[in-house]
């Protein structure tokens, strides 16, 4: 028996992706595209509120995870606080 006959012809083929993986990838690309395109017509105050909300949500999720609470609750609280702070600080300039 030769080495060629011991290996399966499919052993060198990359595994096929399921529809779930393809759908998630397409959804992620679409979400990124829409979110970047949506910022084009925003006022500086709106942009600042959006940035503050995103930073607050990320920070809140991390803190919620570290303290053993819910990352989703931390992200919601951090996002709301960050958005308010971003809008208020932009208006103060």
N, C-alpha and C positions, 0 to 999 in steps of 0.2 A: 504494500500500500504506500503510495507516495504522499508527500506532504500536501500536495494540491487536493487530493481526494479527502483528506481529513478536515479541511476547512470548508465551511459552508460558504457558498457564493454570497449569501446575505450578510456575512460577518463584516464585510468591508463597506456596507451601505449604511449611511446615517439613518438613525431611527426616524420614523415619520412623526410629524407633529400632529396632535389631535386638533379637532376644530376648536376646542376650548382655548388652547394656547394661541391659535391664530386669531380668534375673536378677541381675546384679551390684548394681544399686541396691537390689533387694529383700533381697538377702543382707546388704548393709551396714546397712540399716535394722533388720533382724532381729537382727544381731549387736550393734548399739548398744543395742537394747531389752533384750536378754537380759543384756548386761553391766551395764547400769544396774540392772536388777531384781535381779540376783544379789548386789548389795552390801547389800541391805536387812537380811539376817539375819547379817551377819558381825560378829565381835568386833572391837574396836579394833585388836588385834594383827594380825588377818587383813587388815583394811582398810589398815593401815600397810604390811604386806608387799606387798599388791597395788599400792598407790601407788608404793612403792619399786621394785617390779619394772617397772612401766610407765615410770617416769621413767628407770630404768637402761637399759631396752631402747631407748628413744628416744635417749638419750645415747650408748649403745654403737653404735647404727646410724649416728649422725652421725659419731662418731669413726672407726668402721670405714671409712666412705666417705672421710673427709678424709685418712687415712693411706694410702689406696689398697688397703686390705684388703677383706675381705668384710663388707658391711653386715649380712648375716644372722648371721655369727659374732659380730660386735660386739654385735648386739642380744641374742643368746643369752647371751653372757658378761655384758653389762651388766644384763640382766633378772635373771639368777640372783644377781648381786652386789647389785643393788638390793633384791631381795626379801629376801635374808638380812639386809641392813643395816636395812631397814624393820622387819622382825620383831624384830631384836635391840634396835634403838633404842626401839621401843615397849615392850618388856619392861623396859627399864632405867628407865622413868619411874616 
